[in-house]
Amino acid sequence: NRSTFSPWRKWYATARWRTLRMVVFVRDRFTCQWPGCGRIEANTSLLVADHRKPHRGDEALFWDEENLQTLCKPCHDTHKQRAERSGRA
């Protein structure tokens, strides 16, 4: 069970996270912030509130609104993950 090793994963299931996620989407006008994308998506299930700097369990970084950006799922699941794996994120 991944949450046993990463207790912070539970934070994603909280009302506080859902509220913060929506605040970020509204701030970014439901628009993907990945350079060159700019996709506007009304269906929030197709958006990710992405941590610019990985929090790695740092609670202050996790909840920091300025550390969050809106990404569409395709950009998050390809470009951002690739950048993080290569150490560029």
All heavy atoms as an XYZ file, in Angstrom:
749
protein
N       0.845     -1.195      0.000
C       0.000      0.000      0.000
C       0.883      1.248      0.000
O       1.650      1.482      0.933
C      -0.910     -0.041      1.219
C      -1.898      1.103      1.280
O      -1.716      2.124      0.615
N      -2.920      0.927      2.062
N       0.762      2.036     -1.060
C       1.617      3.210     -1.216
C       1.394      4.259     -0.141
O       2.317      4.952      0.246
C       1.418      3.842     -2.596
C       1.981      2.967     -3.675
C       1.891      3.455     -5.075
N       1.196      4.670     -5.361
C       1.190      5.246     -6.543
N       1.834      4.698     -7.533
N       0.528      6.352     -6.745
N       0.155      4.393      0.364
C      -0.110      5.424      1.362
C       0.555      5.090      2.702
O       0.787      5.974      3.515
C      -1.599      5.663      1.538
O      -2.228      4.510      1.992
N       0.878      3.826      2.918
C       1.596      3.451      4.136
C       2.995      4.061      4.105
O       3.500      4.543      5.118
C       1.706      1.914      4.247
O       0.393      1.379      4.215
C       2.417      1.505      5.524
N       3.622      4.048      2.951
C       4.967      4.587      2.792
C       4.951      6.085      2.519
O       5.940      6.760      2.741
C       5.710      3.850      1.668
C       5.861      2.383      1.946
C       5.092      1.458      1.284
C       6.764      1.924      2.903
C       5.216      0.104      1.545
C       6.895      0.575      3.175
C       6.121     -0.347      2.497
N       3.848      6.596      2.041
C       3.708      8.021      1.719
C       2.412      8.544      2.334
O       1.415      8.713      1.638
C       3.684      8.227      0.203
O       4.805      7.641     -0.406
N       2.433      8.816      3.644
C       1.194      9.237      4.314
C       0.584     10.506      3.733
O      -0.623     10.713      3.823
C       1.621      9.455      5.766
C       3.050      9.131      5.869
C       3.552      8.702      4.533
N       1.391     11.319      3.073
C       0.885     12.551      2.467
C      -0.098     12.279      1.332
O      -0.880     13.150      0.984
C       2.042     13.425      1.975
C       3.012     12.695      1.089
C       4.191     12.122      1.459
C       2.884     12.458     -0.312
N       4.796     11.527      0.373
C       4.021     11.722     -0.733
C       1.915     12.790     -1.262
C       4.210     11.323     -2.039
C       2.112     12.383     -2.579
C       3.252     11.662     -2.950
N      -0.116     11.099      0.792
C      -1.073     10.785     -0.292
C      -2.511     11.000      0.167
O      -3.375     11.328     -0.631
C      -0.884      9.357     -0.795
C       0.405      9.172     -1.565
C       0.474      7.797     -2.186
N       1.744      7.584     -2.828
C       2.053      8.003     -4.054
N       1.159      8.653     -4.763
N       3.240      7.772     -4.565
N      -2.754     10.832      1.463
C      -4.102     11.029      2.010
C      -4.551     12.480      1.871
O      -5.750     12.753      1.868
C      -4.138     10.612      3.478
C      -3.896      9.144      3.692
C      -3.845      8.808      5.171
C      -3.434      7.355      5.354
N      -3.033      7.079      6.727
N      -3.603     13.406      1.800
C      -3.967     14.824      1.675
C      -4.794     15.072      0.420
O      -5.621     15.975      0.389
C      -2.727     15.714      1.668
C      -1.893     15.619      2.917
C      -2.274     15.156      4.144
C      -0.519     15.994      3.052
N      -1.224     15.236      5.028
C      -0.139     15.738      4.396
C       0.424     16.527      2.182
C       1.142     16.003      4.874
C       1.698     16.778      2.660
C       2.047     16.523      3.989
N      -4.556     14.282     -0.638
C      -5.292     14.460     -1.890
C      -6.779     14.119     -1.744
O      -7.577     14.512     -2.582
C      -4.684     13.606     -3.004
C      -3.351     14.109     -3.503
C      -2.168     13.446     -3.185
C      -3.263     15.238     -4.316
C      -0.944     13.888     -3.658
C      -2.048     15.696     -4.787
C      -0.894     15.012     -4.454
O       0.319     15.462     -4.923
N      -7.141     13.391     -0.703
C      -8.541     12.975     -0.509
C      -9.324     13.940      0.386
O     -10.482     13.677      0.694
C      -8.584     11.576      0.095
N      -8.702     15.054      0.770
C      -9.356     15.968      1.711
C     -10.159     17.060      0.991
O      -9.874     17.414     -0.154
C      -8.311     16.656      2.613
O      -7.457     17.480      1.803
C      -7.488     15.640      3.391
N     -11.138     17.582      1.715
C     -11.910     18.721      1.206
C     -10.988     19.925      1.000
O     -11.162     20.690      0.047
C     -13.038     19.067      2.168
N     -10.009     20.072      1.884
C      -9.060     21.191      1.750
C      -8.343     21.130      0.399
O      -8.177     22.144     -0.272
C      -8.048     21.143      2.903
C      -7.037     22.265      2.866
C      -6.066     22.174      4.030
N      -5.050     23.209      3.933
C      -3.955     23.250      4.678
N      -3.747     22.310      5.592
N      -3.072     24.216      4.512
N      -7.894     19.919     -0.005
C      -7.219     19.770     -1.294
C      -8.182     20.064     -2.448
O      -7.832     20.763     -3.396
C      -6.619     18.377     -1.465
C      -6.127     18.163     -2.868
C      -6.698     17.401     -3.834
C      -4.995     18.793     -3.477
N      -5.994     17.498     -5.005
C      -4.937     18.344     -4.808
C      -4.025     19.681     -3.028
C      -3.942     18.761     -5.700
C      -3.034     20.094     -3.911
C      -3.001     19.634     -5.233
N      -9.394     19.526     -2.383
C     -10.363     19.750     -3.467
C     -10.643     21.241     -3.633
O     -10.750     21.736     -4.762
C     -11.648     18.968     -3.207
C     -11.483     17.468     -3.434
C     -12.798     16.716     -3.400
N     -13.483     16.802     -2.127
C     -13.252     16.034     -1.070
N     -12.333     15.087     -1.135
N     -13.942     16.191      0.051
N     -10.723     21.971     -2.519
C     -10.953     23.417     -2.574
C      -9.750     24.125     -3.190
O      -9.906     24.963     -4.085
C     -11.235     23.974     -1.160
O     -12.416     23.352     -0.663
C     -11.418     25.483     -1.193
N      -8.562     23.781     -2.733
C      -7.343     24.416     -3.246
C      -7.173     24.136     -4.738
O      -6.827     25.029     -5.521
C      -6.125     23.916     -2.464
C      -4.768     24.473     -2.877
C      -4.736     26.002     -2.782
C      -3.666     23.856     -2.010
N      -7.447     22.915     -5.130
C      -7.358     22.521     -6.546
C      -8.263     23.417     -7.400
O      -7.842     23.922     -8.436
C      -7.785     21.049     -6.623
C      -7.794     20.423     -7.974
C      -8.191     18.935     -7.801
N      -8.295     18.279     -9.065
C      -9.418     18.169     -9.789
N     -10.547     18.682     -9.329
N      -9.415     17.558    -10.950
N      -9.492     23.635     -6.937
C     -10.428     24.469     -7.697
C      -9.965     25.929     -7.712
O     -10.099     26.604     -8.739
C     -11.838     24.349     -7.124
C     -12.906     24.954     -8.017
S     -12.935     24.307     -9.720
C     -13.356     22.599     -9.438
N      -9.420     26.416     -6.612
C      -8.874     27.780     -6.565
C      -7.800     27.949     -7.641
O      -7.764     28.946     -8.361
C      -8.309     28.104     -5.151
C      -7.426     29.342     -5.166
C      -9.448     28.262     -4.159
N      -6.943     26.954     -7.775
C      -5.866     26.997     -8.778
C      -6.449     26.977    -10.190
O      -6.035     27.753    -11.054
C      -4.869     25.835     -8.559
C      -3.884     25.721     -9.710
C      -4.136     26.025     -7.230
N      -7.436     26.115    -10.443
C      -8.055     26.051    -11.769
C      -8.702     27.382    -12.136
O      -8.554     27.851    -13.272
C      -9.100     24.935    -11.842
C      -8.546     23.536    -11.725
C      -9.389     22.474    -11.444
C      -7.203     23.262    -11.906
C      -8.913     21.183    -11.346
C      -6.704     21.973    -11.804
C      -7.563     20.935    -11.522
N      -9.412     27.984    -11.200
C     -10.060     29.277    -11.459
C      -8.997     30.346    -11.718
O      -9.096     31.123    -12.666
C     -10.995     29.671    -10.290
C     -11.458     31.112    -10.404
C     -12.190     28.723    -10.234
N      -7.976     30.389    -10.859
C      -6.893     31.367    -11.030
C      -6.272     31.259    -12.435
O      -6.012     32.256    -13.090
C      -5.810     31.127     -9.966
C      -4.627     32.091    -10.067
C      -3.394     31.587     -9.339
N      -2.851     30.410    -10.005
C      -2.072     29.513     -9.415
N      -1.767     29.633     -8.123
N      -1.603     28.476    -10.081
N      -6.058     30.024    -12.875
C      -5.423     29.781    -14.177
C      -6.433     29.727    -15.317
O      -6.071     29.408    -16.451
C      -4.621     28.476    -14.141
C      -3.418     28.541    -13.217
O      -2.995     29.655    -12.831
O      -2.878     27.466    -12.866
N      -7.690     30.054    -15.013
C      -8.773     30.074    -16.003
C      -8.939     28.747    -16.741
O      -9.155     28.721    -17.954
C      -8.567     31.223    -16.987
C      -8.603     32.568    -16.283
C      -8.627     33.696    -17.257
N      -8.921     34.920    -16.536
C      -8.288     36.057    -16.713
N      -7.337     36.151    -17.621
N      -8.611     37.113    -16.012
N      -8.778     27.647    -15.989
C      -8.981     26.297    -16.535
C      -8.118     26.062    -17.773
O      -8.492     25.324    -18.684
C     -10.461     26.039    -16.840
C     -11.336     26.170    -15.617
C     -11.866     27.398    -15.246
C     -11.603     25.073    -14.826
C     -12.648     27.531    -14.107
C     -12.396     25.201    -13.674
C     -12.917     26.433    -13.311
N      -6.936     26.689    -17.774
C      -6.032     26.660    -18.925
C      -4.714     25.987    -18.550
O      -4.080     26.360    -17.561
C      -5.747     28.096    -19.411
O      -7.003     28.731    -19.705
C      -4.878     28.108    -20.656
N      -4.295     25.027    -19.358
C      -3.030     24.336    -19.131
C      -1.879     25.338    -19.208
O      -1.766     26.099    -20.173
C      -2.838     23.229    -20.160
S      -1.287     22.306    -19.949
N      -1.026     25.297    -18.192
C       0.092     26.224    -18.094
C       1.381     25.686    -18.706
O       2.407     26.364    -18.679
C       0.342     26.572    -16.610
C      -0.859     27.178    -15.914
C      -1.313     28.467    -16.574
O      -0.568     29.442    -16.637
N      -2.536     28.470    -17.074
N       1.338     24.467    -19.264
C       2.551     23.918    -19.879
C       2.913     24.777    -21.084
O       2.043     25.074    -21.916
C       2.338     22.463    -20.302
C       3.647     21.823    -20.682
C       4.161     21.717    -21.944
C       4.608     21.271    -19.802
N       5.386     21.110    -21.885
C       5.686     20.833    -20.579
C       4.671     21.109    -18.420
C       6.823     20.221    -20.026
C       5.790     20.504    -17.870
C       6.845     20.069    -18.673
N       4.182     25.191    -21.192
C       4.586     26.047    -22.321
C       4.200     25.428    -23.667
O       4.509     24.276    -23.938
C       6.109     26.133    -22.177
C       6.362     25.859    -20.721
C       5.293     24.888    -20.295
N       3.497     26.212    -24.464
C       3.103     25.768    -25.791
C       1.781     25.033    -25.860
O       1.319     24.713    -26.942
N       1.158     24.755    -24.718
C      -0.125     24.038    -24.754
C      -1.282     25.032    -24.726
O      -1.875     25.315    -25.762
C      -0.250     23.029    -23.607
S      -1.831     22.110    -23.659
N      -1.641     25.522    -23.547
C      -2.728     26.491    -23.443
C      -4.124     25.928    -23.618
O      -5.084     26.675    -23.815
N      -4.254     24.612    -23.531
C      -5.574     23.981    -23.670
C      -6.507     24.481    -22.572
O      -6.160     24.498    -21.403
C      -5.416     22.471    -23.566
C      -6.710     21.704    -23.544
C      -6.417     20.222    -23.440
N      -7.648     19.455    -23.292
C      -7.691     18.136    -23.393
N      -6.600     17.444    -23.651
N      -8.823     17.503    -23.251
N      -7.706     24.879    -22.956
C      -8.740     25.280    -22.013
C      -9.678     24.090    -21.851
O     -10.155     23.541    -22.846
C      -9.502     26.526    -22.507
C      -8.538     27.703    -22.644
C     -10.657     26.863    -21.569
C      -9.124     28.898    -23.369
N      -9.924     23.698    -20.602
C     -10.706     22.491    -20.348
C     -11.724     22.745    -19.244
O     -11.369     23.009    -18.105
C      -9.759     21.350    -19.929
C     -10.427     20.039    -19.670
C     -11.225     19.538    -20.849
O     -10.631     19.217    -21.885
O     -12.469     19.498    -20.721
N     -13.000     22.662    -19.611
C     -14.075     22.864    -18.631
C     -14.286     21.635    -17.751
O     -14.756     21.755    -16.623
C     -15.375     23.217    -19.348
N     -13.932     20.464    -18.254
C     -14.092     19.220    -17.498
C     -12.894     19.073    -16.554
O     -11.811     18.675    -16.972
C     -14.184     18.039    -18.464
C     -14.378     16.719    -17.753
O     -14.220     16.608    -16.538
N     -14.693     15.697    -18.526
N     -13.108     19.389    -15.272
C     -11.980     19.395    -14.332
C     -11.391     18.010    -14.079
O     -10.272     17.913    -13.587
C     -12.371     20.047    -12.987
O     -13.462     19.327    -12.422
C     -12.732     21.506    -13.180
N     -12.098     16.952    -14.454
C     -11.506     15.620    -14.310
C     -10.370     15.421    -15.318
O      -9.587     14.480    -15.193
C     -12.563     14.523    -14.462
O     -13.001     14.433    -15.798
N     -10.284     16.310    -16.304
C      -9.214     16.243    -17.302
C      -8.102     17.244    -17.004
O      -7.237     17.485    -17.846
C      -9.787     16.482    -18.704
C     -10.847     15.467    -19.144
C     -11.405     15.846    -20.504
C     -10.287     14.055    -19.157
N      -8.135     17.832    -15.796
C      -7.105     18.772    -15.365
C      -6.405     18.233    -14.122
O      -6.969     17.462    -13.359
C      -7.721     20.144    -15.033
C      -8.340     20.915    -16.186
C      -9.013     22.182    -15.660
C      -7.291     21.260    -17.242
N      -5.161     18.684    -13.934
C      -4.369     18.310    -12.771
C      -3.866     19.578    -12.109
O      -3.356     20.472    -12.788
C      -3.157     17.436    -13.190
C      -2.274     17.119    -12.000
C      -3.622     16.171    -13.886
N      -4.034     19.666    -10.784
C      -3.381     20.730    -10.017
C      -1.984     20.188     -9.704
O      -1.808     19.336     -8.833
C      -4.158     21.053     -8.751
N      -1.024     20.642    -10.461
C       0.328     20.092    -10.439
C       1.243     20.914     -9.538
O       1.229     22.144     -9.585
C       0.880     20.104    -11.874
C       2.334     19.732    -11.925
O       2.643     18.556    -11.656
O       3.161     20.608    -12.234
N       2.046     20.235     -8.747
C       3.058     20.910     -7.933
C       4.252     21.237     -8.824
O       4.882     20.338     -9.377
C       3.488     20.013     -6.766
C       2.415     19.831     -5.752
N       1.487     18.807     -5.824
C       2.098     20.559     -4.654
C       0.662     18.917     -4.797
N       0.993     19.964     -4.070
N       4.526     22.525     -8.982
C       5.669     22.951     -9.791
C       6.953     22.330     -9.256
O       7.726     21.750    -10.001
C       5.790     24.478     -9.778
C       4.705     25.189    -10.530
C       4.951     26.705    -10.499
N       4.065     27.386    -11.393
C       3.008     28.085    -11.003
N       2.720     28.200     -9.717
N       2.239     28.680    -11.888
N       7.175     22.515     -7.962
C       8.326     21.909     -7.295
C       7.786     20.718     -6.520
O       6.887     20.874     -5.694
C       8.982     22.918     -6.347
C      10.166     22.377     -5.599
C      10.781     23.442     -4.696
C      11.967     22.869     -3.950
N      12.487     23.833     -2.971
N       8.296     19.508     -6.766
C       7.786     18.331     -6.052
C       7.867     18.531     -4.540
O       8.894     18.961     -4.019
C       8.720     17.206     -6.503
C       9.293     17.677     -7.806
C       9.380     19.172     -7.685
N       6.782     18.207     -3.844
C       6.727     18.454     -2.399
C       7.402     17.361     -1.588
O       7.896     17.625     -0.498
C       5.283     18.642     -1.938
C       4.416     17.468     -2.205
N       4.379     16.374     -1.380
C       3.560     17.212     -3.225
C       3.528     15.493     -1.859
N       3.015     15.971     -2.975
N       7.427     16.139     -2.110
C       8.054     15.002     -1.430
C       7.679     14.926      0.056
O       8.523     14.676      0.915
C       9.571     15.041     -1.600
C       9.998     14.852     -3.045
C      11.489     14.720     -3.205
N      11.825     14.383     -4.566
C      12.060     15.282     -5.531
N      11.982     16.575     -5.262
N      12.360     14.879     -6.753
N       6.410     15.196      0.346
C       5.906     15.095      1.710
C       6.073     16.358      2.548
O       5.649     16.386      3.694
N       6.664     17.404      1.971
C       6.801     18.689      2.680
C       5.428     19.348      2.705
O       4.919     19.790      1.671
C       7.818     19.566      1.962
C       8.001     20.936      2.588
O       7.026     21.519      3.111
O       9.136     21.447      2.538
N       4.829     19.411      3.890
C       3.450     19.882      4.008
C       3.291     21.328      3.544
O       2.318     21.666      2.872
C       2.963     19.722      5.452
C       1.477     19.876      5.585
C       0.945     19.429      6.932
O       1.722     18.929      7.765
O      -0.276     19.580      7.133
N       4.245     22.192      3.887
C       4.152     23.601      3.475
C       4.174     23.718      1.952
O       3.406     24.481      1.366
C       5.288     24.411      4.093
N       5.031     22.948      1.306
C       5.132     22.980     -0.154
C       3.880     22.378     -0.796
O       3.405     22.852     -1.824
C       6.381     22.207     -0.580
C       7.082     22.586     -1.861
C       7.353     24.078     -1.955
C       8.382     21.806     -1.999
N       3.336     21.340     -0.180
C       2.133     20.695     -0.708
C       0.971     21.682     -0.779
O       0.256     21.743     -1.782
C       1.739     19.500      0.170
C       0.544     18.735     -0.353
C       0.712     17.660     -1.200
C      -0.760     19.104     -0.007
C      -0.388     16.961     -1.689
C      -1.857     18.412     -0.491
C      -1.674     17.334     -1.331
N       0.763     22.463      0.292
C      -0.395     23.349      0.386
C      -0.136     24.737     -0.175
O      -1.045     25.569     -0.202
C      -0.860     23.462      1.844
C      -1.344     22.153      2.387
C      -0.736     21.390      3.323
C      -2.532     21.441      2.015
N      -1.470     20.243      3.561
C      -2.580     20.258      2.779
C      -3.567     21.696      1.109
C      -3.605     19.325      2.669
C      -4.594     20.768      1.009
C      -4.606     19.603      1.776
N       1.066     25.020     -0.651
C       1.422     26.346     -1.161
C       0.776     26.594     -2.526
O       1.165     26.001     -3.527
C       2.945     26.463     -1.263
C       3.416     27.813     -1.778
O       2.580     28.727     -1.978
O       4.637     27.950     -1.980
N      -0.205     27.487     -2.556
C      -0.924     27.776     -3.806
C       0.021     28.244     -4.915
O      -0.184     27.939     -6.089
C      -1.992     28.837     -3.546
C      -2.818     29.186     -4.759
C      -3.847     30.275     -4.485
O      -4.275     30.429     -3.329
O      -4.210     30.966     -5.453
N       1.057     28.977     -4.546
C       2.009     29.477     -5.552
C       2.866     28.357     -6.136
O       3.512     28.550     -7.163
C       2.894     30.572     -4.947
C       2.105     31.810     -4.559
C       1.239     32.349     -5.700
O       1.780     32.538     -6.807
O       0.036     32.565     -5.486
N       2.876     27.202     -5.492
C       3.614     26.057     -6.005
C       2.734     25.175     -6.889
O       3.174     24.135     -7.351
C       4.192     25.221     -4.839
C       5.110     24.117     -5.323
O       5.915     24.313     -6.226
N       4.981     22.945     -4.740
N       1.508     25.605     -7.135
C       0.585     24.814     -7.942
C       0.284     25.494     -9.266
O       0.248     26.724     -9.347
C      -0.722     24.594     -7.166
C      -0.602     23.671     -5.961
C      -1.823     23.800     -5.067
C      -0.418     22.233     -6.396
N       0.083     24.677    -10.286
C      -0.296     25.169    -11.611
C      -1.280     24.190    -12.215
O      -1.307     23.014    -11.870
C       0.939     25.292    -12.509
C       1.613     23.959    -12.801
C       2.857     24.079    -13.628
O       3.092     25.105    -14.256
N       3.681     23.038    -13.657
N      -2.085     24.692    -13.132
C      -3.038     23.855    -13.847
C      -2.352     23.238    -15.057
O      -1.730     23.942    -15.849
C      -4.242     24.699    -14.325
O      -4.876     25.272    -13.188
C      -5.232     23.851    -15.116
N      -2.451     21.922    -15.161
C      -1.985     21.215    -16.358
C      -3.122     20.334    -16.860
O      -3.884     19.779    -16.054
C      -0.777     20.322    -16.053
C       0.522     20.988    -15.639
C       1.609     19.925    -15.420
C       0.983     22.011    -16.661
N      -3.233     20.202    -18.185
C      -4.168     19.215    -18.714
C      -3.539     17.842    -18.468
O      -2.318     17.719    -18.331
C      -4.458     19.463    -20.199
S      -3.063     19.254    -21.318
N      -4.367     16.823    -18.378
C      -3.851     15.483    -18.090
C      -2.808     15.022    -19.100
O      -1.787     14.474    -18.697
C      -4.989     14.471    -17.976
C      -5.601     14.490    -16.576
C      -6.375     13.247    -16.203
C      -5.666     11.938    -16.166
N      -4.560     11.798    -15.228
N      -3.010     15.260    -20.403
C      -1.970     14.811    -21.345
C      -0.598     15.453    -21.067
O       0.417     14.761    -21.101
C      -2.517     15.219    -22.715
C      -4.004     15.237    -22.519
C      -4.214     15.741    -21.122
N      -0.571     16.751    -20.782
C       0.723     17.401    -20.494
C       1.299     16.890    -19.182
O       2.502     16.635    -19.082
C       0.573     18.925    -20.450
S       0.447     19.668    -22.090
N       0.450     16.730    -18.172
C       0.933     16.230    -16.882
C       1.480     14.814    -17.014
O       2.544     14.491    -16.490
C      -0.191     16.257    -15.837
C       0.230     15.691    -14.524
N       0.038     14.369    -14.195
C       0.845     16.271    -13.461
C       0.525     14.157    -12.983
N       1.014     15.292    -12.510
N       0.742     13.966    -17.721
C       1.089     12.552    -17.771
C       2.220     12.239    -18.750
O       2.767     11.139    -18.708
C      -0.142     11.707    -18.115
C      -1.197     11.773    -17.009
O      -0.916     12.322    -15.922
O      -2.317     11.283    -17.247
N       2.572     13.190    -19.611
C       3.691     12.948    -20.541
C       4.833     13.920    -20.253
O       5.835     13.537    -19.665
C       3.244     13.061    -22.015
O       2.685     14.350    -22.243
C       2.237     11.991    -22.370
N       4.677     15.184    -20.629
C       5.764     16.159    -20.534
C       6.278     16.326    -19.105
O       7.479     16.255    -18.858
C       5.335     17.532    -21.061
C       4.784     17.502    -22.445
N       5.437     16.910    -23.496
C       3.622     17.979    -22.950
C       4.706     17.032    -24.591
N       3.589     17.672    -24.284
N       5.362     16.554    -18.157
C       5.773     16.822    -16.776
C       6.427     15.593    -16.150
O       7.470     15.690    -15.509
C       4.566     17.284    -15.948
C       4.888     17.551    -14.478
C       5.803     18.754    -14.307
C       6.348     18.914    -12.898
N       5.536     19.606    -11.969
N       5.843     14.418    -16.356
C       6.418     13.199    -15.778
C       7.798     12.923    -16.377
O       8.718     12.533    -15.661
C       5.475     12.008    -16.013
C       4.140     12.144    -15.317
C       4.256     12.299    -13.814
O       5.027     11.586    -13.175
N       3.516     13.219    -13.247
N       7.940     13.145    -17.674
C       9.234     12.945    -18.322
C      10.281     13.904    -17.754
O      11.408     13.527    -17.475
C       9.090     13.146    -19.840
C      10.295     12.675    -20.631
C      10.041     12.793    -22.145
N       8.826     12.127    -22.563
C       7.884     12.657    -23.356
N       8.020     13.895    -23.808
N       6.823     11.977    -23.694
N       9.860     15.178    -17.572
C      10.781     16.186    -17.014
C      11.193     15.819    -15.591
O      12.369     15.951    -15.224
C      10.121     17.565    -17.055
N      10.251     15.348    -14.787
C      10.574     14.962    -13.409
C      11.532     13.774    -13.380
O      12.477     13.761    -12.597
C       9.303     14.632    -12.619
C       8.558     15.868    -12.195
C       7.387     15.565    -11.268
O       7.101     14.387    -10.966
O       6.737     16.553    -10.857
N      11.298     12.796    -14.248
C      12.181     11.609    -14.272
C      13.590     11.982    -14.709
O      14.553     11.375    -14.257
C      11.602     10.534    -15.174
C      10.494      9.738    -14.506
C      10.153      8.474    -15.274
N       9.673      8.749    -16.617
C       8.417      8.994    -16.946
N       7.494      9.002    -16.019
N       8.065      9.223    -18.180
N      13.707     12.983    -15.579
C      15.032     13.366    -16.074
C      15.715     14.376    -15.164
O      16.845     14.772    -15.400
C      14.925     13.939    -17.484
O      14.317     15.215    -17.448
N      14.982     14.837    -14.131
C      15.557     15.807    -13.200
C      15.421     17.254    -13.639
O      16.010     18.142    -13.052
N      14.636     17.509    -14.690
C      14.475     18.881    -15.193
C      13.333     19.632    -14.548
O      13.213     20.836    -14.736
C      14.254     18.882    -16.716
C      15.491     18.475    -17.477
C      15.274     18.539    -18.974
N      14.385     17.448    -19.387
C      13.283     17.621    -20.125
N      12.910     18.789    -20.535
N      12.539     16.578    -20.449
N      12.470     18.964    -13.813
C      11.306     19.635    -13.219
C      11.679     20.339    -11.933
O      12.563     19.930    -11.224
C      10.192     18.637    -12.961
